[in-house]
């Protein structure tokens, strides 16, 4: 559907400002990551065609958010994650706005309001072989997450349905989520030389010193927290990050449905679904 991307960006920026205040109040570390960090460095705000926000939190801080989000966040914001709901189809959380509706894909019934992606940051093994094995296990169970939540008959009732059907008969969603989390948390973030965003970055890793301590950076006129070594981080993530990609590589979400004035609970109770 068509939507005013700048209106959405402003809405998300306001929510991010509120999240920043909450995290500062309770001493939670976070970093702008991925396209949001790139936007901060290259544009001092959103990449013009970007319509989401990504932040990363060291695992200890992420777990505190899980534990206390319902008391710390303002009433209109909520943290959603598999620890709260085993039907939630991702191994990372989102801060979403209950006053809005945002449907990325119609078949995913867990879409709620406009959101900020929150990725836990974890350590990874220092040895090459141990690190290779760590990421192989991660990718295996990451794929399992996809099969556990996929409609087995999405592509018909032939052989393409057999693998998701097998996974869904053998395991519960809760088991697979916990298995993946155990792998991601094998190494304590603050005691590891290397770290990874895991689900956001798949098998990409870097020295933890690149993230360092949350460091002030400008984003949409606000002073938020970014990585300590932005050039090193963005070079690892994107290579020549200051060069704009060609227009055919500038992707938006193209949401199925977006409404900044309708609470998602009303949307799912209506006949619009």
C-alpha positions as CSV (number, residue, x, y, z in Angstrom):
1,X,0.0,0.0,0.0
2,X,1.1,3.6,-0.4
3,X,1.9,5.6,2.7
4,X,3.7,8.8,3.6
5,X,7.1,7.5,4.6
6,X,8.1,10.8,6.2
7,X,5.1,10.8,8.4
8,X,5.9,7.2,9.5
9,X,9.6,8.2,10.2
10,X,8.5,11.1,12.4
11,X,6.2,8.8,14.3
12,X,8.9,6.2,14.8
13,X,11.4,8.9,15.8
14,X,9.1,10.1,18.6
15,X,8.7,6.6,19.9
16,X,12.5,6.1,19.8
17,X,13.0,9.3,21.8
18,X,10.6,7.9,24.5
19,X,12.5,4.6,24.5
20,X,15.8,6.4,24.9
21,X,14.4,8.3,27.9
22,X,13.2,5.0,29.5
23,X,16.5,3.3,28.9
24,X,18.5,6.2,30.3
25,X,16.2,6.3,33.4
26,X,16.8,2.7,34.2
27,X,20.4,2.4,33.0
28,X,19.9,0.1,30.0
29,X,22.5,0.1,27.4
30,X,21.5,0.2,23.7
31,X,23.0,1.1,20.3
32,X,21.5,2.2,17.0
33,X,22.4,-0.6,14.6
34,X,22.1,-1.5,10.9
35,X,20.4,1.0,8.7
36,X,19.5,3.2,11.6
37,X,23.2,3.6,12.6
38,X,24.0,4.1,8.9
39,X,21.3,6.8,8.6
40,X,22.7,8.6,11.7
41,X,26.2,8.8,10.2
42,X,25.4,9.5,6.6
43,X,22.1,11.5,6.9
44,X,22.0,12.5,10.6
45,X,18.6,10.7,10.7
46,X,16.7,8.2,8.7
47,X,18.0,6.9,5.3
48,X,15.4,8.7,3.1
49,X,13.8,5.4,2.0
50,X,14.1,3.6,5.3
51,X,10.9,3.0,7.3
52,X,12.0,1.1,10.4
53,X,14.3,1.5,13.3
54,X,16.9,-1.1,14.6
55,X,18.5,-1.0,18.0
56,X,20.8,-3.6,19.7
57,X,21.0,-4.3,23.4
58,X,23.7,-6.3,25.3
59,X,22.0,-9.5,26.5
60,X,21.9,-8.5,30.2
61,X,20.1,-5.2,29.3
62,X,17.8,-7.0,26.9
63,X,16.8,-9.4,29.6
64,X,16.1,-6.6,32.0
65,X,13.8,-5.1,29.4
66,X,11.9,-8.4,29.1
67,X,11.5,-8.5,32.8
68,X,10.4,-4.9,33.4
69,X,9.0,-3.6,30.1
70,X,5.4,-3.7,31.3
71,X,6.2,-1.4,34.2
72,X,8.9,0.8,32.6
73,X,7.4,1.6,29.2
74,X,4.6,4.1,28.8
75,X,1.1,2.6,28.4
76,X,1.0,3.1,24.6
77,X,4.2,1.1,24.0
78,X,4.7,-2.6,24.6
79,X,7.5,-5.0,24.2
80,X,6.7,-8.2,22.4
81,X,9.0,-11.2,22.3
82,X,8.9,-15.0,22.4
83,X,9.5,-15.0,26.2
84,X,6.0,-13.4,26.5
85,X,4.3,-15.4,23.8
86,X,5.4,-18.7,22.3
87,X,3.4,-17.9,19.2
88,X,5.6,-14.9,18.5
89,X,7.5,-15.9,15.4
90,X,10.9,-14.2,15.9
91,X,13.8,-14.8,18.3
92,X,14.2,-11.1,19.0
93,X,11.8,-8.5,20.3
94,X,10.0,-5.3,19.2
95,X,8.8,-2.2,21.0
96,X,5.5,-1.5,19.3
97,X,2.9,1.2,19.5
98,X,-0.5,-0.1,20.5
99,X,-2.2,3.1,19.1
100,X,-1.4,2.1,15.5
101,X,-1.7,-0.8,13.1
102,X,1.2,-2.1,11.0
103,X,0.7,-5.3,9.0
104,X,3.9,-6.3,7.2
105,X,2.5,-9.5,5.7
106,X,-1.1,-10.5,5.8
107,X,-0.4,-14.2,6.7
108,X,1.4,-13.2,9.8
109,X,-1.4,-12.7,12.4
110,X,1.0,-11.4,15.0
111,X,1.6,-8.1,13.4
112,X,0.6,-5.3,15.7
113,X,1.6,-1.6,15.8
114,X,4.5,0.3,14.2
115,X,7.6,-1.0,15.8
116,X,11.2,-0.6,16.7
117,X,13.2,-3.9,16.3
118,X,15.3,-4.7,19.3
119,X,18.1,-7.2,18.7
120,X,20.0,-8.9,21.6
121,X,23.7,-8.6,21.4
122,X,25.7,-11.7,22.4
123,X,29.2,-12.9,22.6
124,X,30.6,-15.6,20.2
125,X,33.5,-18.0,20.7
126,X,37.0,-16.7,20.1
127,X,38.5,-19.8,18.4
128,X,37.8,-20.2,14.7
129,X,36.5,-23.8,14.8
130,X,34.4,-23.1,17.9
131,X,33.0,-20.0,16.2
132,X,32.3,-21.9,13.0
133,X,30.4,-24.6,14.9
134,X,28.5,-22.0,16.9
135,X,27.2,-20.3,13.7
136,X,26.4,-23.6,12.1
137,X,24.1,-24.5,15.0
138,X,22.6,-21.1,15.0
139,X,21.7,-21.2,11.3
140,X,20.2,-24.7,11.7
141,X,17.9,-23.6,14.5
142,X,17.2,-20.3,12.8
143,X,15.9,-22.2,9.9
144,X,13.8,-24.4,12.3
145,X,12.1,-21.2,13.6
146,X,11.0,-20.5,10.0
147,X,9.6,-24.0,9.5
148,X,7.9,-24.0,12.9
149,X,5.9,-20.9,12.1
150,X,5.3,-21.4,8.4
151,X,2.0,-22.6,7.0
152,X,3.0,-26.1,5.8
153,X,0.7,-25.8,2.8
154,X,1.9,-22.3,1.8
155,X,3.2,-23.8,-1.5
156,X,0.7,-26.7,-1.8
157,X,0.5,-30.2,-0.3
158,X,3.4,-31.7,-2.1
159,X,7.0,-32.3,-0.9
160,X,7.4,-28.6,0.1
161,X,5.0,-29.3,3.0
162,X,6.9,-32.2,4.4
163,X,9.7,-30.5,6.2
164,X,7.6,-27.9,8.1
165,X,5.1,-30.7,8.9
166,X,7.9,-32.8,10.3
167,X,9.3,-30.0,12.5
168,X,5.8,-29.1,13.8
169,X,5.1,-32.7,14.7
170,X,8.4,-33.3,16.4
171,X,8.9,-30.1,18.4
172,X,6.9,-27.3,20.0
173,X,7.5,-23.7,19.1
174,X,8.6,-23.0,22.7
175,X,11.3,-25.7,22.5
176,X,12.7,-24.4,19.3
177,X,12.8,-20.8,20.6
178,X,14.6,-21.9,23.8
179,X,17.1,-24.0,21.8
180,X,18.0,-21.1,19.6
181,X,18.3,-18.8,22.6
182,X,20.6,-21.2,24.3
183,X,22.9,-21.2,21.3
184,X,22.9,-17.4,21.0
185,X,23.7,-17.0,24.7
186,X,26.6,-19.5,24.8
187,X,29.1,-16.7,25.4
188,X,28.6,-13.8,27.8
189,X,28.6,-10.5,25.9
190,X,30.6,-8.5,28.4
191,X,33.3,-11.2,28.8
192,X,33.8,-12.0,25.0
193,X,36.3,-10.6,22.6
194,X,33.9,-11.1,19.7
195,X,30.2,-10.4,19.5
196,X,27.3,-10.7,17.0
197,X,23.8,-9.4,16.4
198,X,23.0,-13.0,15.4
199,X,19.5,-12.9,13.9
200,X,20.0,-9.5,12.4
201,X,23.4,-10.2,11.0
202,X,23.3,-14.0,10.6
203,X,26.9,-15.1,10.8
204,X,28.6,-11.7,10.9
205,X,30.7,-11.0,14.0
206,X,33.2,-8.3,15.0
207,X,35.3,-7.3,18.0
208,X,33.2,-6.2,20.9
209,X,35.4,-3.1,21.1
210,X,33.8,-1.9,17.9
211,X,30.5,-1.4,19.8
212,X,32.4,-0.3,22.9
213,X,30.3,2.0,25.2
214,X,27.1,3.6,23.9
215,X,28.2,6.9,22.4
216,X,26.2,10.0,21.6
217,X,25.2,10.5,18.0
218,X,22.7,12.8,16.3
219,X,19.6,11.2,14.8
220,X,16.6,13.4,13.6
221,X,17.7,16.3,15.8
222,X,18.0,14.0,18.9
223,X,21.1,12.9,20.7
224,X,20.8,9.1,20.9
225,X,23.3,6.2,21.4
226,X,25.4,4.6,18.7
227,X,28.4,2.4,18.5
228,X,31.7,3.7,19.8
229,X,33.6,3.0,16.5
230,X,31.0,3.9,13.7
231,X,33.4,3.7,10.8
232,X,34.7,0.2,11.7
233,X,31.1,-1.0,12.3
234,X,29.6,0.4,9.1
235,X,32.5,-0.8,7.0
236,X,32.0,-4.3,8.3
237,X,28.3,-4.1,7.7
238,X,28.2,-2.3,4.4
239,X,31.7,-1.8,2.9
240,X,31.7,1.6,1.2
241,X,28.8,2.9,3.3
242,X,29.0,6.6,2.3
243,X,28.2,5.8,-1.3
244,X,24.4,5.7,-2.0
245,X,23.1,2.5,-3.4
246,X,21.5,2.5,-6.9
247,X,17.8,3.3,-6.8
248,X,16.7,-0.3,-7.5
249,X,18.5,-1.3,-4.3
250,X,16.6,1.2,-2.1
251,X,14.0,-0.9,-0.4
252,X,11.1,0.0,1.8
253,X,8.9,-2.5,3.6
254,X,5.8,-2.0,1.4
255,X,3.5,-2.8,4.3
256,X,0.3,-4.6,3.5
257,X,-1.6,-2.2,5.8
258,X,-0.5,0.8,7.8
259,X,-2.7,3.1,9.9
260,X,-1.2,5.5,12.4
261,X,-4.5,6.3,14.1
262,X,-6.1,2.9,14.5
263,X,-5.1,0.7,17.4
264,X,-4.2,-2.7,16.1
265,X,-6.6,-4.4,18.5
266,X,-9.4,-2.7,16.7
267,X,-8.0,-3.6,13.3
268,X,-7.9,-7.4,14.2
269,X,-11.4,-7.2,15.7
270,X,-12.7,-5.7,12.5
271,X,-13.5,-7.2,9.1
272,X,-10.4,-5.6,7.5
273,X,-8.2,-8.7,8.2
